[in-house]
Amino acid sequence: MFKETNMCNAFRNNIKSFSVVLFVTLIIGMTCIGETIAAINLSVNNLSPNPGESITFTADISGTNVVAVLTDDKKINIEDNVTPYEWTISIPDFASGTKSFRVLAIIDGLMEKSNEITVTVKPNFDELQQILFEQNRSVYLSPGSYKKLRIIGRFSDGHNRNLTKDEMGTSYTENIVDGLNVTQGDSPVISVTKDGLLRGHQPGVAEVVANNSGKFAILRVMVEAIDNDDADGDGINDDHEDSIGTDKYSPDTDEDGVLDGLEIGLNNNDPLDYNNDGIIDAVDSQTLIVKDVTGKFVSIHTSSGTLSSLYSQKLKDFPERKNNLEDILMECGVLGFSVKEINPGQKIDITLSFESLPNGTNKYLKYGPRLPEDAINFTWYDFPNITIDGNNIILHLTDNELGDSNPTPGVISDPGGPGKSTIVNDKEDFSTSGPHLDCFVSLTTSNSIFPVLFNVNTFFHFLLILLVCYFANLKLTNSKLNYQ
C-alpha cells in the first residue's frame, strides 16, 4: 500500500508540474502566433503655410508603451508619449521651399515609422525684388559632369530666400552662344532640369536663364574636354566610342553609375554583353558590370527598372555571421546594388552572371533587415527565392518584401552574395524541415520590455523534450519506490 500510494503521489505531482509547464508554453506559443502589428498615420493641418505661421502635426498611433518623435531627417523634435500625439512647428519668417516630415516611434519595444508628409512654404512674391545665381561668376564643366545651381531671391522684407526649385516658381531656359552671337534655344552644350541641376554635354559655351515672377538672372557656362582624344575622360578614345555606340561626351552612357571604360571590359574591340541580348553593357541601363573580390567580372541585369549604386565589398567589412551561416563559404564576397524606377510592390528578377561561379554554390546570403519596415535590425540570413543555372544566379525580388532592405516604395536595395555549404549533414535537420515560422514575443514588465525570438518549430521540439523528461522522471521515481 505504501509503495502504491507513493507511486500515485509521484505520478500526480509529475502531472501537475508538466501541466503547469505545458500551459505556460502554450500561452507563449499563442502570444507568438497572435502578434498584432502597430500602425502610425501622420497628418498636418496645413500643407502650404506662409512664412511666420505655425502648423500642427498629429499622429494616430495604435499600440501601447509608445515613445514617438517627429523628424525631418535632420532635426528631431521633442518626443511625445501622451495621447494625442501632436507637434506644433513654427515656420521662420525667412523660410521657403519644401521639407518632408515623418514620425518614428517605439511601440511595445518595436520600431515603427509613419507615412511621409511634405510641406511647402512659399513667400509673398509681390515682395520679390531681384533673383540671382549664387554662383556669381562663370561655371566650368567637363562633358558628363553636373553642377547644382542655386537661385537666391531678395525680398523687400530684407530676407533672402532659396527659390531654386520648380515649386518656388522658378523656370530655366538656355541660350546658344556662338562667338559674340547669343540666341534663345536648346543648347547642345548643356542641359538643365526644372529643379536647377546643370549638366555639361559637348565642349562649348552656353548660358542658363532663370525666371521667377518676371525677374531674370543669367549664368554663363563653359564646357571643356578633359583630353583632346578622350573628351569625357572615361578611358575610351573618342573615335572608338563612335564606332561601338557609346557617347563620347558622357563617361557613363547608360547613366547606371559605372564608367563606360569599365563596362566594355578588358578588350575594347570586343565590348562586354554578358546577358547576350545584343546590347553591349555600356549602353544597357538595365545591366551593370562589377568585379567581385576575386577580381573576376560579374554582370548584373534587371528585368525592370534601372540599376544603380553598384559595389563589391569584402566579407570582413561586415559583421560576423551566426546561426550556422558562418559555415557558408562566400568566395565572391558581397555585391550590392539598387533598382529604381519600378512600381511599388512590383516583382522583378535580377540575374547575376559570373565569369566563374565557384563549384558547389547553392545559397545566396543577404545582409540587412529582412523586411524594409524592420530597418533597425540588420542581420545575415539565407535568401530562399533564387534560381541557380550554371554561372548565373537569378534573384526573385518583390519591392518592400523579403530581400528588399530599402523602405522607399519603387526602390529595391540588395546587399548579398553567393555561397556554398561546407558542412554536409546526412541526418534530418529538424530546425529547417517543414514550415519555418519566426516571430517575436514581448514579455512585458511594468518597467521594461524584453523582446524574445521564439521559433514555432523549437516550440514543438520543446514539448517533445518535456514529454521525454517526464517519462524518464516517472520511470526513475518507480525505480526508487521499488527499492523502499
C-alpha positions, 0 to 999 in steps of 0.5 A: 500500500505504501509503495502504491500510494507513493507511486500515485503521489509521484505520478500526480505531482509529475502531472501537475508540474508538466501541466503547469509547464505545458500551459505556460508554453502554450500561452507563449506559443499563442502570444507568438502566433497572435502578434498584432502589428502597430500602425502610425498615420501622420497628418498636418493641418496645413500643407502650404503655410506662409512664412511666420505661421505655425502648423500642427502635426498629429499622429494616430498611433495604435499600440501601447508603451509608445515613445514617438518623435517627429523628424525631418531627417535632420532635426528631431523634435521633442518626443511625445508619449501622451495621447494625442500625439501632436507637434506644433512647428513654427515656420521662420519668417525667412523660410521657403521651399519644401521639407518632408516630415515623418514620425518614428516611434517605439511601440511595445519595444518595436520600431515603427515609422509613419507615412511621409508628409511634405510641406511647402512654404512659399513667400509673398512674391509681390515682395520679390525684388531681384533673383540671382545665381549664387554662383556669381561668376562663370561655371566650368564643366567637363562633358558628363559632369553636373553642377547644382545651381542655386537661385537666391531671391531678395525680398523687400522684407530684407530676407533672402530666400532659396527659390531654386526649385520648380515649386518656388516658381522658378523656370530655366531656359538656355541660350546658344552662344556662338562667338559674340552671337547669343540666341534663345534655344536648346543648347547642345552644350548643356542641359538643365532640369526644372529643379536647377541641376546643370549638366555639361554635354559637348565642349562649348559655351552656353548660358542658363536663364532663370525666371521667377515672377518676371525677374531674370538672372543669367549664368554663363557656362563653359564646357571643356574636354578633359583630353583632346582624344578622350573628351569625357575622360572615361578611358575610351578614345573618342573615335572608338566610342563612335564606332561601338555606340557609346557617347563620347561626351558622357563617361557613363552612357547608360547613366547606371553609375559605372564608367563606360571604360569599365563596362566594355571590359578588358578588350575594347574591340570586343565590348562586354554583353554578358546577358547576350541580348545584343546590347553591349553593357555600356549602353544597357541601363538595365545591366551593370558590370562589377568585379567581385573580390576575386577580381573576376567580372560579374554582370548584373541585369534587371528585368525592370527598372534601372540599376544603380549604386553598384559595389563589391565589398569584402566579407570582413567589412561586415559583421560576423555571421551566426546561426550556422551561416558562418559555415557558408563559404562566400568566395565572391564576397558581397555585391550590392546594388539598387533598382529604381524606377519600378512600381511599388510592390512590383516583382522583378528578377535580377540575374547575376552572371559570373565569369566563374561561379565557384563549384558547389554554390547553392545559397545566396546570403543577404545582409540587412533587415529582412523586411524594409519596415524592420530597418533597425535590425540588420542581420545575415540570413539565407535568401530562399527565392533564387534560381541557380543555372550554371554561372548565373544566379537569378534573384526573385525580388518583390519591392518592400518584401523579403530581400528588399532592405530599402523602405522607399516604395519603387526602390529595391536595395540588395546587399548579398552574395553567393555561397556554398555549404561546407558542412554536409549533414546526412541526418534530418535537420529538424530546425529547417524541415517543414514550415519555418515560422519566426516571430517575436514575443514581448514579455512585458514588465511594468518597467521594461520590455524584453523582446524574445525570438521564439521559433514555432518549430523549437516550440514543438521540439520543446514539448517533445523534450518535456514529454521525454523528461517526464517519462524518464522522471516517472520511470526513475521515481518507480525505480526508487519506490521499488527499492523502499 
